[in-house]
Amino acid sequence: MIDAARDLWGQIFSRAVELPDAAIYRPENEGYQAKRFRKALRTAGWSKEEINARREAYAQLEQPFPSSSPGVAPNLEAHAQIIADRVSAAITAKGLAHTPVLIGIDPRSGVEAGLTNVIMTDEAILTVTSFFFRWCGLIARAYTRTLFLNPNYWSSSTPSADKDRLLLLRNAELTVYWNRIFISFASTGTHALVPYRPATRRELILFEQVAWSMEYFAFAHEYGHHALVHRNIGDDPIKQEHDADRFAMSLAEHLRSEPFQIDNPYIATGAGAVLVLIANDILRSIGAEDTLAPAKEAVLTHPPTPERISRITNRHLIQPARFEFDRNFCNTVARIMAAVAGIVREFHDLGGREFINKIGSST
């Protein structure tokens, strides 16, 4: 069903992989990565038996399959295909006929997800960059740890920018962790400058729910462009973005139990969408000077992030109980990320910009 998409992606990928900065996997690093993974999990409090069980679970979940992006890290395509398959199943559950998309991993740095239509067909290619899942994982981990500083405070107290900032600054390690995430991706497009600090057992379920909700929204949004047949160049791109957001959120009821078969409020409420949209906004605002041009151009074809968040948060306005539930989760995410944005931009203004540009230039 997707022969044309496979052929086109093969041409695109073969050109991309020849670029000097292509993100290509090196099998010789596998042993080092496995040791690093185990050491980090032991530091986070996991036992040897738990570490082995976790690795086996991931191996079962992410079985290898015929590759469309040969040379990228082997788990990336499997992970992307799992998400795409579940989104496709949710679309089918809604009673909508659609052609499945081809999944590809773009061998570039950065945190982009995108859809490429194959002309003269109804086929499409959904791609994410090589470090997109790392980005979602790091933001989800940092968010989980920030929420755990005082969950009741973030969700129930009267918002105060000064008090929110102070609560975060009192945890210097977490403040530095947030800054390192944004510095690393703004300057290199990768997680290279961020220490590997995996979730503890206490953090694991919430962290996985948050990370999955971010990835789900990105895939469902791009799948929405495909399912809604956004192929006419003359159509209003702002309206198409809102339509794709609305389509993604319409699938939430069919995916709200992912990934543990228990209710995931970050999918159901749209809070995961809010998190990824704000995090991407912060990243664009502090990007290295030579990476800002594409971001400025993208603004012309995308509605302002606050407008997108408002529509996601308020989509159940005529259902008071559901509206209140959605708003509580989305507003908590927005509040935490406002505090994070203030601290990251403060660092940026006090010399971080030069630091980021220097790293970007040297790499």
Helices and strands as residue ranges (DSSP letters): H 3-16, G 27-29, H 30-43, H 48-61, H 74-93, E 102-106, E 113-117, E 124-129, H 132-147, H 151-156, H 161-169, H 172-188, H 201-227, H 237-250, H 252-255, H 265-268, H 271-286, G 289-291, H 292-299, H 305-313, H 320-347, I 348-352, H 353-362
